[in-house]
Amino acid sequence: MKLECIGKLTDKDNIKVDPRVFENVPVGSTLKVSVMIPDAQGDEKTPKELSPAARRLLERMENAQRIGVPEDPEELSHSKLAEERMEEKFPWLG
């Protein structure tokens, strides 16, 4: 039987492995253990290019109108806000 798992070396020089790996191994069995230390440079993930849909979404977010208080105080006037709200609620009247 061949088992493969990933473990971590503890500060007490033990290797921590998920115990479920050895559930079907009888106690007292002889084991042959091989240790492989992964290359640290190989583990780094290279940044992937974004999909076209993700790029379009980011462009739309960058070009979207700001949410919040407008910088021009005239844009905040009550009558202007009321007009915009009426147009949103009742587009057929505008």
Backbone hydrogen bonds in HBPLUS format (Angstrom, degrees):
<---DONOR---> <-ACCEPTOR-->    atom                        ^
c    i                          cat <-CA-CA->   ^        H-A-AA   ^      H-
h    n   atom  resd res      DA  || num        DHA   H-A  angle D-A-AA Bond
n    s   type  num  typ     dist DA aas  dist angle  dist       angle   num
A0008-LYS N   A0016-LYS O   3.01 MM   8  5.14 144.6  2.13 132.8 142.9     1
A0016-LYS N   A0008-LYS O   2.70 MM   8  5.14 165.7  1.72 159.3 156.7     2
A0010-THR N   A0014-ASN O   2.73 MM   4  5.30 168.4  1.74 160.1 164.3     3
A0013-ASP N   A0010-THR O   3.22 MM   3  5.51 143.7  2.36 118.5 116.6     4
A0021-VAL N   A0018-ASP O   3.11 MM   3  5.96 165.0  2.14 124.5 128.6     5
A0022-PHE N   A0019-PRO O   3.11 MM   3  5.66 142.8  2.25 113.2 121.1     6
A0023-GLU N   A0020-ARG O   3.35 MM   3  5.14 168.5  2.37 105.2 105.0     7
A0025-VAL N   A0022-PHE O   3.23 MM   3  5.18 162.8  2.26 105.0 110.0     8
A0029-SER N   A0026-PRO O   3.23 MM   3  5.79 149.7  2.32 136.6 135.5     9
A0042-GLY N   A0039-ASP O   3.13 MM   3  5.25 124.7  2.46  98.7 112.7    10
A0055-ARG N   A0051-SER O   2.99 MM   4  6.31 158.7  2.04 156.4 162.8    11
A0056-ARG N   A0052-PRO O   2.96 MM   4  6.20 158.4  2.01 148.9 154.3    12
A0057-LEU N   A0053-ALA O   2.99 MM   4  6.21 156.9  2.04 145.8 152.1    13
A0058-LEU N   A0054-ALA O   2.97 MM   4  6.23 161.5  2.01 150.2 154.5    14
A0059-GLU N   A0055-ARG O   2.95 MM   4  6.20 157.1  2.00 149.6 156.0    15
A0060-ARG N   A0056-ARG O   2.94 MM   4  6.18 158.7  1.99 149.6 155.2    16
A0061-MET N   A0057-LEU O   2.96 MM   4  6.22 153.9  2.03 148.6 156.0    17
A0062-GLU N   A0058-LEU O   2.98 MM   4  6.20 153.6  2.05 147.0 153.8    18
A0063-ASN N   A0059-GLU O   2.98 MM   4  6.18 147.9  2.09 146.7 155.4    19
A0064-ALA N   A0060-ARG O   2.96 MM   4  5.85 112.1  2.43 138.8 153.4    20
A0075-GLU N   A0072-ASP O   3.05 MM   3  5.61 145.2  2.17 114.9 123.7    21
A0076-LEU N   A0073-PRO O   3.08 MM   3  5.35 151.3  2.17 105.0 113.7    22
A0077-SER N   A0074-GLU O   3.35 MM   3  5.60 170.6  2.36 110.3 112.0    23
A0081-LEU N   A0077-SER O   3.08 MM   4  6.37 166.5  2.10 157.6 161.2    24
A0082-ALA N   A0078-HIS O   2.87 MM   4  6.04 157.3  1.92 151.1 157.9    25
A0083-GLU N   A0079-SER O   2.93 MM   4  6.10 157.1  1.98 145.9 151.8    26
A0084-GLU N   A0080-LYS O   3.01 MM   4  6.28 163.5  2.04 151.5 155.4    27
A0085-ARG N   A0081-LEU O   2.96 MM   4  6.14 156.9  2.01 146.1 152.7    28
A0086-MET N   A0082-ALA O   2.91 MM   4  6.12 156.8  1.97 149.4 155.5    29
A0087-GLU N   A0083-GLU O   2.96 MM   4  6.22 155.1  2.02 149.4 156.3    30
A0088-GLU N   A0084-GLU O   2.96 MM   4  6.23 148.5  2.06 144.4 153.1    31
A0089-LYS N   A0085-ARG O   2.92 MM   4  6.17 160.5  1.96 150.7 155.6    32
A0090-PHE N   A0086-MET O   2.76 MM   4  5.71 163.3  1.79 150.8 156.2    33
A0093-LEU N   A0090-PHE O   3.13 MM   3  5.72 157.3  2.18 116.0 122.5    34
